[in-house]
Amino acid sequence: MARQDISACLCLRSTGSEARRPYHDGAAKPLEAATLHWACQLAGLVITPINWRAKADEIDFYLSDSQAKGIAYQDVSEEAVEKSSVAHGLCRISVGLSDRGGAVPFAQMISAETSDTAPRVSADAWSIMLYTSGTTSKPKGVPRRHCAERAAGIAHIAQNMYGRGERTLGVMPLYHTMGVRSLIAMSLIGGTFVCLPRYDSVQALSAIEKEKITNLYLVQRSTTIWSITLNLKRQTCRACASWASPGRR
């Protein structure tokens, strides 16, 4: 476990957050989002990642519906969080922002020196809650236990025939079930989850070559993302799976 994950975990504990209480993550940056994910796992908090494009009224709904105790956000979500009436009554963590009136800077959370820590809950505890898209009605929170998440991660590894030490590019957002699945899968096989701050075809291709990416997990219907597959033969990536239709490509 990375030092910053442990530092973030201890800081979350110091806020007085109870185990099993939801913590909302509206951060778009995958490195910080991944760090908060692992920190919540260790601290025994239920992380509830949401789309960083969510508006103030949507944030109010998510926070109230999940009975959240805190929210983490960055610059792209700052205005919406500031307009959220519910968020102001919670512990707030600002990512990549200077002092924001009561919000705890993420950089401060991960800067402290710390020793190893142990998980506070068992495998049967709630781990994460993902919300449905809300196409036909209000979004619904779907809670998942730690054991279910790990089992799904193992199934993902088996389905895609991943080997030990694989390296994947974090293209799928961490508020999406398959983004989380990719993150967990890499941790189970001693692999590497390479974070991409914001999707860009040139940056993605550069990362594939520089980081020696061995597999990709993408969204089939996104023509922007799928455009990089035209260049895969010139890269080191040997496998590409689609969320809509998993398997080798």
C-alpha positions in Angstrom: 0.0 0.0 0.0 1.4 3.4 -1.0 2.4 5.8 1.7 -0.1 8.5 0.5 -2.9 5.9 0.8 -2.0 5.2 4.4 -1.6 8.9 5.2 -5.0 9.7 3.7 -6.5 6.8 5.6 -5.2 8.1 8.9 -6.4 11.6 8.1 -9.9 10.3 7.3 -9.9 8.6 10.7 -8.8 11.8 12.4 -11.9 13.6 11.0 -14.0 11.5 13.3 -15.8 9.7 10.4 -17.5 6.5 11.6 -16.7 3.2 10.0 -19.3 2.2 7.3 -20.4 5.8 6.7 -20.3 6.9 3.1 -17.7 9.3 1.8 -18.4 10.9 -1.5 -15.7 11.3 -4.1 -16.3 13.8 -6.9 -12.7 14.0 -8.0 -12.0 13.6 -11.7 -8.2 13.1 -11.3 -7.6 9.3 -11.2 -4.5 9.4 -9.0 -6.3 11.3 -6.2 -9.5 9.3 -6.8 -7.6 6.0 -6.6 -5.8 7.2 -3.4 -9.1 8.1 -1.8 -10.5 4.8 -2.8 -7.8 2.8 -1.0 -7.8 5.2 2.0 -11.5 4.6 2.5 -11.0 0.8 2.1 -8.5 0.9 4.9 -10.4 3.3 7.1 -13.6 1.3 6.9 -15.6 4.0 5.0 -18.0 3.4 2.2 -16.7 5.4 -0.8 -19.4 6.6 -3.2 -17.8 8.0 -6.3 -20.0 10.3 -8.5 -19.6 12.0 -11.8 -17.5 15.1 -11.5 -20.0 16.8 -13.8 -22.8 16.6 -11.2 -24.7 19.8 -10.6 -25.4 21.3 -7.1 -28.9 19.8 -6.9 -27.6 16.4 -7.9 -24.8 16.6 -5.3 -27.5 17.5 -2.7 -29.4 14.4 -3.7 -26.4 12.0 -3.6 -25.2 13.4 -0.2 -28.7 13.2 1.4 -29.7 9.8 -0.1 -26.5 8.1 0.9 -26.3 9.9 4.3 -22.8 10.9 3.5 -20.4 12.2 6.1 -18.0 14.0 3.8 -17.2 14.9 0.2 -13.9 15.2 -1.8 -13.9 17.4 -4.9 -11.5 19.4 -7.2 -11.6 22.5 -9.3 -14.0 21.3 -12.0 -16.6 20.5 -9.3 -15.9 23.4 -6.9 -18.7 25.7 -8.1 -21.3 22.9 -7.8 -20.1 21.9 -4.3 -20.1 25.6 -3.2 -23.7 25.8 -4.3 -24.7 22.6 -2.6 -26.5 23.3 0.6 -25.9 19.8 2.0 -22.1 19.8 1.3 -21.5 22.8 3.6 -22.6 20.8 6.6 -20.1 18.0 5.9 -16.4 17.4 6.1 -15.0 18.6 2.7 -11.7 17.6 1.1 -10.4 19.8 -1.7 -8.1 18.3 -4.4 -5.6 20.6 -6.0 -7.1 23.7 -4.5 -5.6 26.2 -2.1 -7.3 27.0 1.3 -11.1 27.0 0.7 -12.7 28.0 3.9 -12.9 25.0 6.0 -12.1 22.3 3.4 -9.2 20.0 4.2 -6.5 20.2 1.4 -5.8 16.7 -0.1 -2.1 17.6 -0.3 -2.0 18.1 3.4 -3.7 14.7 4.0 -1.0 12.8 2.1 2.0 14.8 3.2 2.3 13.3 6.8 4.8 10.6 7.6 3.1 7.5 8.7 3.7 3.8 9.5 1.7 0.9 8.2 -1.9 0.5 9.1 -4.5 -2.3 9.1 -8.0 -2.4 7.7 -10.7 -1.5 10.3 -13.5 -3.8 8.9 -13.9 -7.3 7.7 -14.6 -8.7 4.2 -18.3 -8.7 4.9 -18.4 -4.9 5.4 -19.8 -2.5 2.9 -17.0 -1.3 0.6 -18.4 1.0 -2.1 -21.7 2.3 -3.4 -22.2 3.2 -7.1 -25.3 5.1 -8.3 -27.2 4.1 -11.4 -27.5 6.7 -14.2 -31.1 7.7 -13.3 -32.3 7.4 -16.9 -35.9 6.5 -16.0 -36.1 7.8 -12.5 -34.0 9.0 -9.6 -30.5 7.4 -9.5 -30.4 4.4 -7.1 -27.4 3.6 -4.9 -26.1 0.1 -5.3 -23.9 -0.9 -2.3 -21.2 -3.6 -2.6 -19.3 -5.5 0.1 -15.5 -5.9 0.1 -15.8 -9.7 -0.6 -18.0 -9.0 -3.6 -15.7 -6.5 -5.0 -12.7 -8.8 -4.6 -14.6 -11.7 -6.2 -15.6 -9.5 -9.1 -12.0 -8.4 -9.5 -10.8 -12.0 -9.7 -13.5 -12.8 -12.2 -12.4 -9.8 -14.3 -8.8 -11.2 -14.2 -10.0 -14.6 -15.3 -12.3 -13.3 -18.0 -9.5 -11.3 -19.6 -6.8 -13.8 -18.9 -4.6 -11.3 -17.2 -1.1 -12.4 -16.1 0.9 -11.3 -13.1 2.4 -7.8 -13.4 0.0 -6.5 -16.1 0.0 -2.8 -16.7 -3.3 -1.1 -17.6 -4.2 2.5 -18.5 -6.8 4.1 -16.2 -9.2 5.2 -19.0 -12.5 4.2 -17.4 -13.6 6.7 -14.8 -13.5 5.6 -11.2 -17.2 6.4 -10.7 -17.9 3.7 -13.2 -18.0 0.0 -12.1 -15.4 -1.1 -14.7 -13.0 1.7 -13.7 -13.1 0.4 -10.1 -12.8 -3.2 -11.4 -9.6 -2.4 -13.4 -8.1 -0.7 -10.3 -8.9 -3.7 -8.0 -7.8 -6.2 -10.7 -4.3 -4.7 -10.9 -3.9 -4.7 -7.1 -4.7 -8.4 -7.0 -2.1 -9.5 -9.6 0.7 -7.1 -8.5 0.1 -5.0 -11.6 0.2 -1.3 -12.3 -2.8 1.1 -12.8 -1.5 4.0 -14.8 -3.5 7.2 -14.1 -4.5 9.4 -17.0 -5.6 12.9 -15.6 -8.0 13.6 -18.5 -8.6 11.6 -21.6 -6.5 12.8 -24.6 -5.7 10.6 -27.6 -2.1 11.9 -27.9 -1.4 11.6 -24.1 -3.0 8.1 -24.0 -0.8 6.8 -26.8 2.2 8.4 -25.2 1.4 6.7 -21.9 0.8 3.4 -23.6 4.4 3.5 -25.0 6.1 5.1 -22.0 4.5 3.0 -19.3 4.6 -0.2 -21.4 0.9 -0.8 -21.1 -0.1 -4.5 -21.6 -3.9 -4.2 -21.7 -6.7 -1.7 -22.1 -10.3 -1.8 -21.0 -12.4 0.7 -22.9 -16.0 1.8 -23.7 -17.0 0.3 -27.0 -19.4 3.1 -28.0 -17.0 5.9 -27.4 -15.5 6.7 -30.8 -13.0 9.1 -29.2 -11.5 6.4 -27.0 -11.8 3.7 -29.6 -9.8 5.8 -32.1 -6.6 4.9 -30.2 -7.1 1.2 -31.2 -6.1 2.1 -34.7 -2.6 2.7 -33.4 -2.3 -0.3 -31.0 -0.3 -2.4 -33.5 2.5 0.2 -33.2 2.5 0.1 -29.4 3.3 -2.5 -26.7 -0.3 -3.2 -25.8 -1.2 -6.8 -26.5 -4.9 -6.9 -25.4 -7.9 -4.6 -25.6 -11.3 -5.4 -24.0 -14.6 -3.7 -24.4 -17.0 -3.0 -21.5 -20.0 -3.7 -23.7 -18.5 -7.0 -25.0 -15.6 -8.1 -22.8 -12.9 -10.2 -24.4 -9.8 -10.1 -26.6 -9.6 -7.8 -29.5 
